[in-house]
């Protein structure tokens, strides 16, 4: 996975940045489910688990190009690890979101490319990735018509780096990343990658354009030598070294600096970079039913999940009813009830919930909310409700984009003003009033 800022520059920011991206962009639950489905041959189920939309018709492909070509595509799909692909997809600063508007080729079968696409920035809610085929003509034409860059990218391409998505070849990451020895100079490492690029074009030598951050230059690669040249105006039509060949995976840097343990990496990545690594049992999350102690009117009271909602455990129903009446008359509620109300509006785990929503892990975000507030909780107005509503609206825009019902100007429309007066239910009240 490569990180760029808005101008395309490479970054390795903040020691805690990449571990958070790894945790929230490809959660362990997604990896586990996608892997289980892939191993039983359910490639479409693996894609669904990893947040991919499948836009391809193998039967139509076979009728157009023959059974042999379709069989080759089907064989690659059976070994596609979509969670591994999501792990390695290009990302942008400052949040580590998927680089928008890309068409990344994974494999080529004569005139047909297997590609994945990221949505344009205005419609990237949910961080979904679409898997489709492209042949420059009819295959994938409908989806391509909605995409700002439908042609397979020359710069962002994984067809020469199958170890970034093909489970059969994930072990090649160790050699291709240089993890099997001391770090190589950039020119030497890029020359080896340039020879792979030239070989794919049926050549064994020649100039190759390199784009690494803000640097632009040409490598003149021979069978046993390489020379670095300044750009001379020919770099446009020259073969372009893929972006995946110009960077070192952040996982390698994280391991070398001790910023992450192998157990927190994708299992296929950990097996490649740390041979012999044995995964450890995941740490069980804290039990949400464990009471939380709160100082309330000079005593320690308990707050915990009761019947699916966060509730005070040391106040009897009559007292709670009196407090509800007091709050309705603009009185000050009990400390226990104030803390419960604050948890509904701005819980301690709000930042993590927002991070999960930002990276499209809606299921994980909702599970976190249920762990904090209970599955039967009704949210109250506040930052948590706003974050969930905004995520739902972004997903709606993405759905409209997928259906061809919205364009880039859609998100620029002014919000419709609301004449609704604040409801009494938006005010702080005891928990049983929010069932």
FIMAR-376118 format. One record per residue (C-alpha): x, y, z; residue number from 0. Coordinates in steps of 0.2 Angstrom, whole numbers. Layout:
BEGIN
ATOM|X|Y|Z|NUM
...
END
This chain:
BEGIN
ATOM|0|0|0|0
ATOM|7|17|-5|1
ATOM|2|33|3|2
ATOM|1|50|-7|3
ATOM|-4|67|-2|4
ATOM|-15|78|-13|5
ATOM|0|81|-25|6
ATOM|5|63|-26|7
ATOM|20|64|-15|8
ATOM|26|49|-5|9
ATOM|24|50|14|10
ATOM|27|39|29|11
ATOM|19|50|42|12
ATOM|18|48|61|13
ATOM|23|31|69|14
ATOM|5|28|74|15
ATOM|-3|32|57|16
ATOM|0|16|47|17
ATOM|-5|4|61|18
ATOM|-22|14|63|19
ATOM|-25|13|44|20
ATOM|-21|-6|45|21
ATOM|-33|-8|59|22
ATOM|-48|1|52|23
ATOM|-45|0|33|24
ATOM|-44|-19|33|25
ATOM|-51|-25|50|26
ATOM|-47|-42|56|27
ATOM|-65|-48|55|28
ATOM|-65|-44|36|29
ATOM|-49|-54|33|30
ATOM|-56|-69|43|31
ATOM|-72|-69|33|32
ATOM|-65|-66|16|33
ATOM|-51|-79|19|34
ATOM|-64|-92|25|35
ATOM|-74|-89|9|36
ATOM|-60|-89|-3|37
ATOM|-53|-106|4|38
ATOM|-69|-115|0|39
ATOM|-69|-108|-18|40
ATOM|-82|-94|-15|41
ATOM|-73|-80|-23|42
ATOM|-89|-69|-25|43
ATOM|-92|-71|-6|44
ATOM|-74|-66|-2|45
ATOM|-77|-50|-12|46
ATOM|-93|-46|-3|47
ATOM|-84|-48|13|48
ATOM|-70|-37|8|49
ATOM|-81|-23|2|50
ATOM|-80|-26|-17|51
ATOM|-94|-24|-29|52
ATOM|-93|-38|-43|53
ATOM|-97|-31|-60|54
ATOM|-92|-45|-72|55
ATOM|-101|-58|-82|56
ATOM|-91|-73|-86|57
ATOM|-104|-82|-97|58
ATOM|-104|-66|-108|59
ATOM|-85|-66|-108|60
ATOM|-85|-84|-114|61
ATOM|-97|-81|-128|62
ATOM|-87|-66|-134|63
ATOM|-69|-72|-132|64
ATOM|-71|-91|-130|65
ATOM|-71|-103|-115|66
ATOM|-52|-104|-113|67
ATOM|-50|-85|-110|68
ATOM|-65|-86|-98|69
ATOM|-58|-101|-89|70
ATOM|-41|-91|-86|71
ATOM|-51|-77|-78|72
ATOM|-61|-89|-68|73
ATOM|-45|-97|-61|74
ATOM|-38|-81|-56|75
ATOM|-54|-76|-47|76
ATOM|-53|-92|-37|77
ATOM|-36|-86|-30|78
ATOM|-40|-68|-28|79
ATOM|-38|-62|-10|80
ATOM|-48|-46|-10|81
ATOM|-44|-42|8|82
ATOM|-25|-43|3|83
ATOM|-29|-32|-12|84
ATOM|-38|-19|-1|85
ATOM|-23|-20|10|86
ATOM|-11|-15|-4|87
ATOM|-22|-3|-14|88
ATOM|-15|15|-16|89
ATOM|-20|27|-2|90
ATOM|-20|46|0|91
ATOM|-15|57|15|92
ATOM|-21|63|28|93
ATOM|-33|49|32|94
ATOM|-26|34|22|95
ATOM|-42|33|12|96
ATOM|-42|24|-5|97
ATOM|-35|34|-19|98
ATOM|-51|39|-28|99
ATOM|-54|38|-47|100
ATOM|-42|23|-51|101
ATOM|-44|9|-63|102
ATOM|-30|-4|-58|103
ATOM|-27|-18|-69|104
ATOM|-24|-35|-60|105
ATOM|-21|-47|-75|106
ATOM|-22|-47|-94|107
ATOM|-29|-60|-105|108
ATOM|-25|-54|-123|109
ATOM|-37|-40|-126|110
ATOM|-46|-42|-109|111
ATOM|-40|-34|-93|112
ATOM|-46|-39|-75|113
ATOM|-47|-23|-66|114
ATOM|-53|-15|-50|115
ATOM|-60|3|-48|116
ATOM|-61|15|-34|117
ATOM|-75|28|-35|118
ATOM|-72|46|-38|119
ATOM|-69|57|-23|120
ATOM|-87|64|-22|121
ATOM|-94|46|-22|122
ATOM|-82|36|-11|123
ATOM|-93|34|4|124
ATOM|-91|16|11|125
ATOM|-74|15|2|126
ATOM|-81|2|-10|127
ATOM|-70|-6|-24|128
ATOM|-78|-13|-40|129
ATOM|-71|-28|-49|130
ATOM|-74|-29|-67|131
ATOM|-67|-33|-84|132
ATOM|-61|-20|-98|133
ATOM|-57|-23|-116|134
ATOM|-59|-5|-123|135
ATOM|-75|-9|-131|136
ATOM|-91|-18|-124|137
ATOM|-85|-27|-109|138
ATOM|-88|-17|-94|139
ATOM|-94|-2|-104|140
ATOM|-108|2|-93|141
ATOM|-98|4|-77|142
ATOM|-84|12|-87|143
ATOM|-96|26|-93|144
ATOM|-98|31|-75|145
ATOM|-80|32|-71|146
ATOM|-68|47|-73|147
ATOM|-53|36|-78|148
ATOM|-60|20|-85|149
ATOM|-44|14|-94|150
ATOM|-32|3|-85|151
ATOM|-19|15|-77|152
ATOM|-1|14|-83|153
ATOM|6|21|-66|154
ATOM|-6|11|-54|155
ATOM|-5|-7|-60|156
ATOM|-4|-23|-51|157
ATOM|-3|-35|-66|158
ATOM|16|-36|-64|159
ATOM|14|-37|-45|160
ATOM|2|-52|-43|161
ATOM|9|-55|-25|162
ATOM|-1|-40|-20|163
ATOM|-18|-49|-23|164
ATOM|-15|-67|-29|165
ATOM|-15|-79|-14|166
ATOM|-4|-91|-23|167
ATOM|10|-78|-25|168
ATOM|9|-68|-9|169
ATOM|26|-76|-4|170
ATOM|34|-66|-17|171
ATOM|32|-50|-7|172
ATOM|48|-54|3|173
ATOM|59|-54|-12|174
ATOM|51|-40|-22|175
ATOM|51|-29|-6|176
ATOM|69|-32|-2|177
ATOM|65|-40|15|178
ATOM|76|-55|12|179
ATOM|92|-45|13|180
ATOM|100|-28|17|181
ATOM|91|-13|9|182
ATOM|96|-10|-9|183
ATOM|99|7|-17|184
ATOM|84|14|-26|185
ATOM|92|13|-43|186
ATOM|97|-5|-41|187
ATOM|80|-10|-35|188
ATOM|71|0|-48|189
ATOM|82|-8|-62|190
ATOM|76|-25|-57|191
ATOM|58|-20|-58|192
ATOM|61|-11|-74|193
ATOM|68|-28|-82|194
ATOM|51|-36|-77|195
ATOM|42|-22|-85|196
ATOM|52|-23|-101|197
ATOM|51|-42|-101|198
ATOM|32|-41|-101|199
ATOM|33|-30|-117|200
ATOM|44|-43|-125|201
ATOM|60|-33|-123|202
ATOM|76|-36|-113|203
ATOM|83|-18|-113|204
ATOM|78|0|-116|205
ATOM|73|16|-107|206
ATOM|60|16|-94|207
ATOM|52|31|-86|208
ATOM|52|32|-67|209
ATOM|40|43|-57|210
ATOM|44|43|-38|211
ATOM|36|57|-29|212
ATOM|41|73|-37|213
ATOM|56|65|-46|214
ATOM|55|61|-64|215
ATOM|69|53|-74|216
ATOM|73|39|-86|217
ATOM|82|23|-82|218
ATOM|92|16|-97|219
ATOM|92|-3|-93|220
ATOM|103|-15|-101|221
ATOM|105|-34|-99|222
ATOM|118|-31|-86|223
ATOM|119|-12|-83|224
ATOM|109|3|-79|225
ATOM|111|21|-82|226
ATOM|100|35|-74|227
ATOM|96|49|-86|228
ATOM|87|66|-84|229
ATOM|70|67|-93|230
ATOM|73|72|-111|231
ATOM|55|74|-117|232
ATOM|53|56|-122|233
ATOM|47|50|-105|234
ATOM|29|52|-110|235
ATOM|28|37|-123|236
ATOM|41|27|-114|237
ATOM|36|12|-103|238
ATOM|32|18|-86|239
ATOM|38|9|-70|240
ATOM|22|5|-60|241
ATOM|20|14|-44|242
ATOM|20|-2|-35|243
ATOM|38|-4|-40|244
ATOM|45|12|-34|245
ATOM|40|11|-16|246
ATOM|44|0|-1|247
ATOM|28|-7|8|248
ATOM|25|2|24|249
ATOM|23|-15|33|250
ATOM|42|-18|30|251
ATOM|46|-1|38|252
ATOM|34|-4|52|253
ATOM|42|-20|56|254
ATOM|60|-13|55|255
ATOM|56|1|67|256
ATOM|46|-9|79|257
ATOM|30|1|76|258
ATOM|20|-15|73|259
ATOM|20|-33|77|260
ATOM|19|-46|64|261
ATOM|3|-52|72|262
ATOM|-6|-36|67|263
ATOM|-2|-38|49|264
ATOM|-12|-47|36|265
ATOM|-8|-65|38|266
ATOM|-2|-67|20|267
ATOM|9|-52|22|268
ATOM|16|-58|39|269
ATOM|20|-75|32|270
ATOM|30|-67|18|271
ATOM|39|-54|28|272
ATOM|42|-64|44|273
ATOM|44|-83|38|274
ATOM|39|-95|52|275
ATOM|28|-82|61|276
ATOM|14|-91|70|277
ATOM|-2|-81|73|278
ATOM|-7|-78|90|279
ATOM|-25|-79|97|280
ATOM|-34|-62|96|281
ATOM|-36|-53|112|282
ATOM|-54|-54|118|283
ATOM|-63|-37|119|284
ATOM|-69|-31|136|285
ATOM|-86|-38|141|286
ATOM|-98|-23|138|287
ATOM|-109|-31|152|288
ATOM|-95|-26|165|289
ATOM|-102|-12|176|290
ATOM|-94|5|175|291
ATOM|-92|14|192|292
ATOM|-99|32|193|293
ATOM|-98|44|207|294
ATOM|-116|49|210|295
ATOM|-122|60|225|296
ATOM|-107|55|236|297
ATOM|-108|36|232|298
ATOM|-101|24|219|299
ATOM|-115|18|207|300
ATOM|-115|5|193|301
ATOM|-119|8|175|302
ATOM|-120|-7|163|303
ATOM|-130|-14|149|304
ATOM|-147|-20|155|305
ATOM|-160|-28|143|306
ATOM|-150|-21|129|307
ATOM|-148|-3|134|308
ATOM|-136|6|145|309
ATOM|-144|9|162|310
ATOM|-141|14|180|311
ATOM|-141|-1|191|312
ATOM|-142|8|208|313
ATOM|-158|18|206|314
ATOM|-176|11|208|315
ATOM|-189|14|195|316
ATOM|-199|27|206|317
ATOM|-183|37|208|318
ATOM|-180|37|189|319
ATOM|-198|42|185|320
ATOM|-196|57|197|321
ATOM|-179|62|188|322
ATOM|-188|61|171|323
ATOM|-201|73|177|324
ATOM|-187|84|184|325
ATOM|-178|84|168|326
ATOM|-194|88|158|327
ATOM|-195|104|169|328
ATOM|-177|109|165|329
ATOM|-170|102|181|330
ATOM|-152|94|183|331
ATOM|-153|75|181|332
ATOM|-143|63|192|333
ATOM|-125|61|188|334
ATOM|-128|43|182|335
ATOM|-141|49|170|336
ATOM|-130|63|164|337
ATOM|-116|51|160|338
ATOM|-128|39|151|339
ATOM|-134|54|140|340
ATOM|-116|60|136|341
ATOM|-112|42|131|342
ATOM|-127|42|118|343
ATOM|-121|59|111|344
ATOM|-102|58|113|345
ATOM|-96|41|119|346
ATOM|-78|38|123|347
ATOM|-76|27|108|348
ATOM|-82|41|96|349
ATOM|-65|43|87|350
ATOM|-64|24|83|351
ATOM|-82|24|77|352
ATOM|-78|39|65|353
ATOM|-63|30|59|354
ATOM|-72|14|55|355
ATOM|-86|24|46|356
ATOM|-73|34|36|357
ATOM|-65|17|30|358
ATOM|-81|9|26|359
ATOM|-82|-3|41|360
ATOM|-100|0|45|361
ATOM|-103|-16|53|362
ATOM|-88|-13|64|363
ATOM|-94|4|69|364
ATOM|-112|-2|73|365
ATOM|-104|-16|83|366
ATOM|-94|-4|93|367
ATOM|-109|7|96|368
ATOM|-119|-8|102|369
ATOM|-105|-13|113|370
ATOM|-105|5|121|371
ATOM|-124|8|122|372
ATOM|-132|-9|119|373
ATOM|-141|-16|104|374
ATOM|-158|-8|109|375
ATOM|-152|9|112|376
ATOM|-160|24|103|377
ATOM|-147|37|98|378
ATOM|-150|55|104|379
ATOM|-145|70|95|380
ATOM|-126|74|95|381
ATOM|-109|70|87|382
ATOM|-112|51|87|383
ATOM|-129|52|78|384
ATOM|-122|65|66|385
ATOM|-107|54|62|386
ATOM|-119|39|58|387
ATOM|-131|50|48|388
ATOM|-117|57|38|389
ATOM|-110|40|34|390
ATOM|-127|34|28|391
ATOM|-129|49|17|392
ATOM|-112|46|9|393
ATOM|-117|28|6|394
ATOM|-133|34|-3|395
ATOM|-123|45|-14|396
ATOM|-112|30|-19|397
ATOM|-127|20|-23|398
ATOM|-134|34|-34|399
ATOM|-117|35|-43|400
ATOM|-117|16|-45|401
ATOM|-134|17|-53|402
ATOM|-129|32|-64|403
ATOM|-141|43|-56|404
ATOM|-129|56|-49|405
ATOM|-114|65|-55|406
ATOM|-100|76|-48|407
ATOM|-111|91|-45|408
ATOM|-123|81|-34|409
ATOM|-113|83|-18|410
ATOM|-112|102|-21|411
ATOM|-130|105|-20|412
ATOM|-135|115|-5|413
ATOM|-143|106|9|414
ATOM|-162|109|10|415
ATOM|-166|120|25|416
ATOM|-176|112|39|417
ATOM|-191|121|47|418
ATOM|-193|107|60|419
ATOM|-193|114|78|420
ATOM|-182|104|91|421
ATOM|-191|90|98|422
ATOM|-193|87|117|423
ATOM|-185|70|115|424
ATOM|-169|78|110|425
ATOM|-166|84|127|426
ATOM|-157|73|141|427
ATOM|-168|61|149|428
ATOM|-167|44|158|429
ATOM|-163|29|148|430
ATOM|-180|21|150|431
ATOM|-187|35|140|432
ATOM|-177|31|125|433
ATOM|-182|13|122|434
END
